[in-house]
Amino acid sequence: MSSVQEVLEILKAKAKSDQLEGMARFGIVTEQRLGVSVPEMRVVAKQVGKDHELALALWETGILEARVVAGMVGEPEKLTEEQMEAWVVDINSWDVCDQVCMNLFEKSSLAQQKIFEWSKREEEFVKRTAFALVACLAWHDKKAGDGEFIQYLPLIQREATDPRNFVKKAVNWALRNIGKRNRDLNKAAIEAAKEIREIDNKTARWIASNAIRELESEKVQERLRKKAASN
């Protein structure tokens, strides 16, 4: 079992502080950050192995790389609603949000409940987390039926006018990923996007037009045709 201090020492050894300026250009928060790449953090997490108590302690350090690693070593079956609520309000950078969603939150039995709850919250990164979760589930959960994703389309339509950068990009990401699962969901997502495009709102038009452009593209349509033919 690794200690928090041991993990932090490993992260600090891998840190490249000269990369922080470049990260900032991509909208990544650099305060409380060492400068460690995601592949390097994955190596650390693999060395450590699953350890939920360590995950909780790493999160409490406030160091953003430690929080990403916390999501990687956390055990989804041990996630509690209290912990998810405590973590989500701490998130302040889109990369931490997305990594925690894809490595931990999406694997929790509470994920669907939290999507509905957090999508109505006003905090920017809480709302982003809801839609990042939708995007991650649409990407990774191969067993889920179409109905699970159809139920998220009204949430996407409802929040499509939120102009905040990290919200609108997550809403768009969720819509695109739903539409890339299969041909039926592609049609449903395009239909939803066309309805969103009719909203008299700049953000909604951007979300919809961007999604339609990708979902109707020959590249996506060809991939979905091949997928349908192979089933």
Secondary structure, DSSP 8 states (H G I E B T S, - for coil): ---HHHHHHHHHHH--GGGHHHHHHTT---TT-----HHHHHHHHHHH---HHHHHHHHHT--HHHHHHHHHH--GGG--HHHHHHHHTT--SHHHHHHHHHHTGGGSTTHHHHHHHHTT--SHHHHHHHHHHHHHHHHH-TT--HHHHHTTHHHHHHTTT---HHHHHHHHHHHHHHHTS-HHHHHHHHHHHHHHHTSS-HHHHHHHHHHHHHHTSHHHHHHHHHHHHH-
